[in-house]
Amino acid sequence: MESAAEMFFEDFTVGQSFTTRSTSLTENEIVEFAAKYDPQPFHIDREAARHSMYGGLIASGFQTMGVCFRLFYQEGVLSCNLGSPGIDNIRWLQPVRPRDTLRTEVEVLAIYPSSSKNDRGRVNMHYRAVNQNGSTVLSMDITHIIKRRPERRHTT
C-alpha cells in the first residue's frame, strides 16, 4: 500500500492503488444500522430475512458503502480531501452477512487540476469492498476534491 502521509493532489497518479485493513460486521451492528436508516425486514428481522430471497440477515447497502469509505478514510490517504461532488456507478454485487470481513481496495482512475481554483483538483477513484472470500460485494466511483500542495516560499 502507498504511504498516506499528507497526500496532496500532486501525490496521486492514475493507476495508483491502495488496500485497507479489514473489519468484520456483527449481527448487532447490521440490525442497529438498519433499524435507524434502512428498516427493511431482511436487514432487521432474522425470521423475515430467513424467508426472503437472501435466506438470512444482510447488511444495508448504505452501511456497506459507509464501512467501505470509513476503512479507506482511516488509512489517511484522504488527509487533504475537501469533499466530493458525488458518487457514481454504485453496485451492490453480493450480500454482506453477519461476521463477513471486509476490506477496501481503491484505484485512482483520473486526476484533473481545477480550471477555476488553483488550490485544488479532482481525483476520481474506483472503490471495491471485498469480503473474506475475495469476492467484490460493492463497487463505486467517487470523485474527491483534493487540496494542491502549498507553494513553497523561498526567503532570501
PASEBA-1860 file (N, C-alpha, C; in nm, 3 decimals):
! residues 156
1> MESAAEMF> 0.084/-0.119/0.000/0.000/0.000/0.000/0.087/0.124/0.000 ~ 0.040/0.227/-0.066/0.112/0.353/-0.072/0.115/0.418/0.066 ~ 0.217/0.497/0.091/0.223/0.575/0.214/0.121/0.687/0.204 ~ 0.055/0.716/0.313/-0.052/0.814/0.309/-0.019/0.941/0.387 ~ 0.108/0.967/0.410/0.145/1.086/0.486/0.113/1.211/0.404 ~ 0.013/1.287/0.449/-0.025/1.415/0.389/-0.023/1.408/0.236 ~ -0.120/1.340/0.179/-0.128/1.324/0.034/-0.206/1.440/-0.028 ~ -0.133/1.520/-0.105/-0.192/1.631/-0.179/-0.228/1.583/-0.319
9> FEDFTVGQ> -0.300/1.667/-0.392/-0.342/1.636/-0.528/-0.225/1.585/-0.613 ~ -0.110/1.651/-0.602/0.006/1.615/-0.685/0.064/1.478/-0.652 ~ 0.027/1.421/-0.538/0.080/1.291/-0.497/0.004/1.173/-0.557 ~ -0.108/1.200/-0.622/-0.187/1.092/-0.682/-0.149/1.073/-0.829 ~ -0.148/0.948/-0.872/-0.120/0.915/-1.012/-0.225/0.814/-1.060 ~ -0.259/0.824/-1.188/-0.354/0.729/-1.246/-0.295/0.588/-1.234 ~ -0.379/0.495/-1.188/-0.337/0.357/-1.169/-0.288/0.326/-1.029 ~ -0.262/0.427/-0.951/-0.218/0.408/-0.813/-0.326/0.332/-0.735
17> SFTTRSTS> -0.286/0.240/-0.649/-0.387/0.163/-0.576/-0.353/0.155/-0.428 ~ -0.458/0.131/-0.351/-0.450/0.124/-0.206/-0.536/0.007/-0.159 ~ -0.492/-0.059/-0.054/-0.571/-0.164/0.011/-0.573/-0.136/0.160 ~ -0.690/-0.143/0.220/-0.706/-0.110/0.361/-0.694/-0.232/0.451 ~ -0.697/-0.205/0.578/-0.715/-0.310/0.677/-0.857/-0.364/0.663 ~ -0.887/-0.470/0.737/-1.020/-0.533/0.732/-1.098/-0.505/0.858 ~ -1.229/-0.520/0.847/-1.316/-0.514/0.963/-1.430/-0.613/0.942 ~ -1.484/-0.664/1.051/-1.597/-0.757/1.044/-1.723/-0.689/1.095
25> LTENEIVE> -1.836/-0.727/1.038/-1.965/-0.673/1.081/-2.037/-0.776/1.166 ~ -2.087/-0.733/1.280/-2.164/-0.822/1.366/-2.312/-0.811/1.331 ~ -2.388/-0.909/1.375/-2.533/-0.904/1.353/-2.592/-0.782/1.421 ~ -2.547/-0.751/1.542/-2.599/-0.633/1.612/-2.572/-0.505/1.535 ~ -2.452/-0.490/1.480/-2.419/-0.370/1.402/-2.511/-0.358/1.280 ~ -2.534/-0.469/1.214/-2.620/-0.470/1.095/-2.762/-0.430/1.131 ~ -2.816/-0.491/1.234/-2.955/-0.464/1.275/-2.969/-0.321/1.327 ~ -2.874/-0.275/1.408/-2.883/-0.139/1.463/-2.879/-0.033/1.353
33> FAAKYDPQ> -2.787/-0.049/1.258/-2.779/0.047/1.148/-2.911/0.047/1.070 ~ -2.956/-0.071/1.032/-3.076/-0.081/0.950/-3.200/-0.031/1.023 ~ -3.210/-0.059/1.153/-3.326/-0.012/1.229/-3.337/0.140/1.223 ~ -3.221/0.206/1.218/-3.220/0.351/1.217/-3.231/0.410/1.076 ~ -3.167/0.346/0.977/-3.155/0.408/0.845/-3.214/0.330/0.727 ~ -3.237/0.201/0.741/-3.284/0.121/0.628/-3.364/0.001/0.681 ~ -3.481/0.027/0.743/-3.551/-0.077/0.818/-3.629/-0.178/0.735 ~ -3.568/-0.230/0.633/-3.633/-0.335/0.555/-3.621/-0.467/0.632
41> PFHIDREA> -3.722/-0.553/0.623/-3.725/-0.676/0.704/-3.600/-0.764/0.692 ~ -3.541/-0.773/0.574/-3.424/-0.860/0.559/-3.298/-0.801/0.620 ~ -3.308/-0.677/0.672/-3.197/-0.615/0.745/-3.217/-0.620/0.896 ~ -3.343/-0.628/0.940/-3.368/-0.611/1.084/-3.439/-0.728/1.152 ~ -3.496/-0.818/1.077/-3.577/-0.925/1.136/-3.522/-1.060/1.089 ~ -3.460/-1.132/1.180/-3.394/-1.258/1.145/-3.491/-1.356/1.077 ~ -3.612/-1.368/1.131/-3.709/-1.464/1.077/-3.758/-1.420/0.938 ~ -3.792/-1.293/0.923/-3.834/-1.243/0.792/-3.720/-1.257/0.690
49> ARHSMYGG> -3.599/-1.230/0.734/-3.482/-1.241/0.645/-3.461/-1.386/0.600 ~ -3.486/-1.480/0.690/-3.469/-1.622/0.657/-3.563/-1.663/0.544 ~ -3.681/-1.601/0.541/-3.780/-1.633/0.437/-3.768/-1.543/0.314 ~ -3.673/-1.452/0.314/-3.653/-1.363/0.199/-3.567/-1.432/0.094 ~ -3.549/-1.367/-0.018/-3.464/-1.423/-0.123/-3.318/-1.433/-0.081 ~ -3.281/-1.368/0.030/-3.143/-1.373/0.079/-3.118/-1.489/0.174 ~ -3.224/-1.547/0.229/-3.210/-1.662/0.318/-3.149/-1.631/0.453 ~ -3.141/-1.504/0.488/-3.088/-1.463/0.618/-3.061/-1.314/0.619
57> LIASGFQT> -3.024/-1.263/0.737/-2.996/-1.121/0.752/-2.882/-1.077/0.661 ~ -2.896/-0.959/0.606/-2.789/-0.898/0.529/-2.776/-0.751/0.568 ~ -2.657/-0.696/0.551/-2.632/-0.555/0.581/-2.697/-0.467/0.475 ~ -2.738/-0.350/0.516/-2.786/-0.249/0.422/-2.672/-0.212/0.328 ~ -2.704/-0.190/0.203/-2.602/-0.144/0.109/-2.543/-0.011/0.151 ~ -2.625/0.073/0.216/-2.576/0.202/0.262/-2.473/0.184/0.373 ~ -2.494/0.085/0.458/-2.397/0.055/0.562/-2.267/0.004/0.498 ~ -2.279/-0.081/0.399/-2.161/-0.133/0.330/-2.082/-0.019/0.267
65> MGVCFRLF> -2.151/0.076/0.205/-2.083/0.194/0.149/-2.009/0.271/0.257 ~ -2.075/0.292/0.370/-2.013/0.366/0.480/-1.891/0.295/0.536 ~ -1.901/0.164/0.553/-1.787/0.087/0.604/-1.671/0.094/0.505 ~ -1.702/0.078/0.377/-1.601/0.083/0.272/-1.528/0.217/0.275 ~ -1.602/0.326/0.280/-1.541/0.458/0.283/-1.462/0.480/0.411 ~ -1.520/0.441/0.525/-1.450/0.461/0.654/-1.316/0.391/0.655 ~ -1.312/0.266/0.606/-1.186/0.192/0.603/-1.080/0.268/0.522 ~ -1.120/0.322/0.408/-1.024/0.396/0.327/-0.984/0.526/0.395
73> YQEGVLSC> -1.081/0.598/0.448/-1.050/0.725/0.515/-0.953/0.705/0.630 ~ -0.970/0.598/0.706/-0.884/0.573/0.821/-0.739/0.546/0.782 ~ -0.713/0.513/0.657/-0.576/0.491/0.611/-0.499/0.623/0.598 ~ -0.568/0.736/0.597/-0.502/0.866/0.590/-0.478/0.917/0.449 ~ -0.518/0.841/0.348/-0.496/0.880/0.209/-0.570/1.010/0.178 ~ -0.684/1.031/0.240/-0.767/1.148/0.211/-0.743/1.262/0.310 ~ -0.621/1.274/0.359/-0.590/1.377/0.458/-0.611/1.518/0.403 ~ -0.604/1.536/0.274/-0.623/1.668/0.212/-0.755/1.677/0.134
81> NLGSPGID> -0.849/1.588/0.166/-0.979/1.586/0.099/-1.061/1.708/0.140 ~ -1.121/1.774/0.042/-1.207/1.889/0.069/-1.355/1.856/0.052 ~ -1.385/1.733/0.013/-1.524/1.693/-0.009/-1.538/1.620/-0.140 ~ -1.662/1.602/-0.182/-1.690/1.527/-0.304/-1.817/1.578/-0.369 ~ -1.817/1.590/-0.501/-1.941/1.628/-0.568/-2.035/1.511/-0.590 ~ -1.988/1.386/-0.560/-2.080/1.275/-0.573/-2.016/1.141/-0.595 ~ -2.103/1.041/-0.599/-2.064/0.902/-0.617/-2.137/0.851/-0.741 ~ -2.066/0.778/-0.824/-2.124/0.723/-0.947/-2.109/0.571/-0.948
89> NIRWLQPV> -2.191/0.507/-1.030/-2.178/0.364/-1.060/-2.178/0.275/-0.935 ~ -2.267/0.305/-0.841/-2.277/0.222/-0.720/-2.341/0.088/-0.757 ~ -2.275/-0.019/-0.720/-2.328/-0.153/-0.745/-2.310/-0.237/-0.620 ~ -2.421/-0.294/-0.572/-2.416/-0.392/-0.463/-2.415/-0.528/-0.531 ~ -2.302/-0.595/-0.528/-2.282/-0.715/-0.609/-2.312/-0.845/-0.535 ~ -2.294/-0.845/-0.405/-2.326/-0.962/-0.323/-2.369/-0.915/-0.185 ~ -2.457/-0.990/-0.119/-2.498/-0.951/0.015/-2.382/-0.960/0.114 ~ -2.385/-0.871/0.213/-2.291/-0.875/0.324/-2.368/-0.929/0.443
97> RPRDTLRT> -2.314/-1.034/0.501/-2.383/-1.104/0.610/-2.310/-1.084/0.743 ~ -2.379/-1.110/0.854/-2.311/-1.102/0.983/-2.184/-1.188/0.982 ~ -2.081/-1.135/1.041/-1.948/-1.197/1.053/-1.865/-1.189/0.925 ~ -1.918/-1.129/0.818/-1.835/-1.108/0.699/-1.726/-1.007/0.735 ~ -1.610/-1.027/0.677/-1.496/-0.939/0.698/-1.468/-0.867/0.566 ~ -1.466/-0.734/0.573/-1.449/-0.652/0.453/-1.320/-0.573/0.457 ~ -1.262/-0.553/0.339/-1.152/-0.459/0.321/-1.190/-0.374/0.199 ~ -1.122/-0.263/0.184/-1.148/-0.175/0.071/-1.025/-0.168/-0.018
105> EVEVLAIY> -1.049/-0.180/-0.147/-0.943/-0.162/-0.246/-0.982/-0.043/-0.332 ~ -0.888/0.048/-0.352/-0.916/0.172/-0.424/-0.811/0.192/-0.532 ~ -0.857/0.233/-0.650/-0.765/0.265/-0.760/-0.795/0.404/-0.813 ~ -0.691/0.481/-0.838/-0.706/0.614/-0.896/-0.733/0.599/-1.045 ~ -0.847/0.652/-1.090/-0.888/0.642/-1.230/-0.844/0.762/-1.314 ~ -0.853/0.881/-1.255/-0.822/1.004/-1.330/-0.791/1.116/-1.232 ~ -0.712/1.211/-1.278/-0.682/1.330/-1.198/-0.698/1.453/-1.288 ~ -0.761/1.556/-1.232/-0.787/1.678/-1.307/-0.760/1.799/-1.219
113> PSSSKNDR> -0.664/1.883/-1.254/-0.649/2.008/-1.179/-0.771/2.095/-1.203 ~ -0.811/2.168/-1.103/-0.926/2.258/-1.119/-0.890/2.368/-1.218 ~ -0.984/2.399/-1.307/-0.960/2.508/-1.402/-1.001/2.643/-1.344 ~ -1.072/2.642/-1.230/-1.118/2.769/-1.173/-1.056/2.801/-1.037 ~ -1.001/2.700/-0.969/-0.942/2.722/-0.836/-0.808/2.651/-0.832 ~ -0.700/2.728/-0.825/-0.567/2.668/-0.834/-0.520/2.600/-0.706 ~ -0.603/2.600/-0.603/-0.562/2.536/-0.477/-0.615/2.393/-0.463 ~ -0.674/2.338/-0.572/-0.735/2.205/-0.562/-0.743/2.136/-0.698
121> GRVNMHYR> -0.778/2.009/-0.692/-0.802/1.931/-0.812/-0.898/1.818/-0.779 ~ -0.941/1.748/-0.883/-1.032/1.634/-0.866/-0.956/1.505/-0.890 ~ -0.982/1.409/-0.802/-0.923/1.276/-0.816/-1.039/1.177/-0.819 ~ -1.055/1.109/-0.933/-1.160/1.008/-0.947/-1.104/0.873/-0.903 ~ -1.174/0.807/-0.812/-1.128/0.679/-0.757/-1.235/0.573/-0.768 ~ -1.192/0.452/-0.799/-1.281/0.336/-0.802/-1.262/0.258/-0.672 ~ -1.371/0.242/-0.596/-1.370/0.170/-0.469/-1.429/0.031/-0.489 ~ -1.370/-0.065/-0.423/-1.427/-0.201/-0.417/-1.423/-0.247/-0.272
129> AVNQNGST> -1.537/-0.296/-0.222/-1.541/-0.363/-0.093/-1.529/-0.511/-0.122 ~ -1.432/-0.576/-0.058/-1.402/-0.717/-0.084/-1.418/-0.794/0.045 ~ -1.487/-0.909/0.038/-1.509/-0.989/0.159/-1.396/-1.088/0.183 ~ -1.411/-1.165/0.288/-1.308/-1.261/0.331/-1.280/-1.370/0.227 ~ -1.371/-1.390/0.133/-1.353/-1.490/0.028/-1.291/-1.432/-0.099 ~ -1.260/-1.302/-0.095/-1.205/-1.236/-0.212/-1.310/-1.190/-0.311 ~ -1.437/-1.199/-0.274/-1.546/-1.157/-0.363/-1.575/-1.008/-0.345 ~ -1.594/-0.940/-0.456/-1.632/-0.799/-0.450/-1.781/-0.791/-0.417
137> VLSMDITH> -1.814/-0.722/-0.307/-1.953/-0.710/-0.264/-2.012/-0.573/-0.300 ~ -1.925/-0.476/-0.328/-1.968/-0.340/-0.360/-1.863/-0.278/-0.450 ~ -1.908/-0.201/-0.548/-1.815/-0.116/-0.623/-1.881/0.019/-0.644 ~ -1.798/0.123/-0.647/-1.848/0.258/-0.667/-1.732/0.348/-0.707 ~ -1.764/0.455/-0.777/-1.665/0.553/-0.817/-1.694/0.683/-0.743 ~ -1.592/0.736/-0.677/-1.608/0.861/-0.603/-1.508/0.963/-0.658 ~ -1.557/1.083/-0.683/-1.469/1.194/-0.719/-1.442/1.273/-0.592 ~ -1.314/1.287/-0.559/-1.272/1.365/-0.442/-1.211/1.496/-0.488
145> IIKRRPER> -1.240/1.601/-0.414/-1.173/1.729/-0.436/-1.058/1.733/-0.334 ~ -0.936/1.742/-0.386/-0.816/1.729/-0.302/-0.735/1.859/-0.310 ~ -0.686/1.904/-0.194/-0.601/2.024/-0.189/-0.473/2.001/-0.268 ~ -0.429/2.106/-0.335/-0.298/2.103/-0.401/-0.191/2.138/-0.298 ~ -0.070/2.096/-0.324/0.044/2.123/-0.236/0.065/2.275/-0.230 ~ 0.078/2.329/-0.108/0.101/2.474/-0.097/0.232/2.512/-0.166 ~ 0.232/2.631/-0.224/0.355/2.679/-0.286/0.460/2.698/-0.178 ~ 0.581/2.662/-0.211/0.692/2.683/-0.115/0.748/2.822/-0.137
153> RHTT> 0.757/2.896/-0.032/0.810/3.033/-0.038/0.957/3.028/0.000 ~ 1.039/3.089/-0.082/1.182/3.094/-0.054/1.216/3.231/0.005 ~ 1.291/3.229/0.110/1.334/3.356/0.170/1.480/3.380/0.129 ~ 1.511/3.504/0.102/1.649/3.536/0.064/1.713/3.627/0.163
END
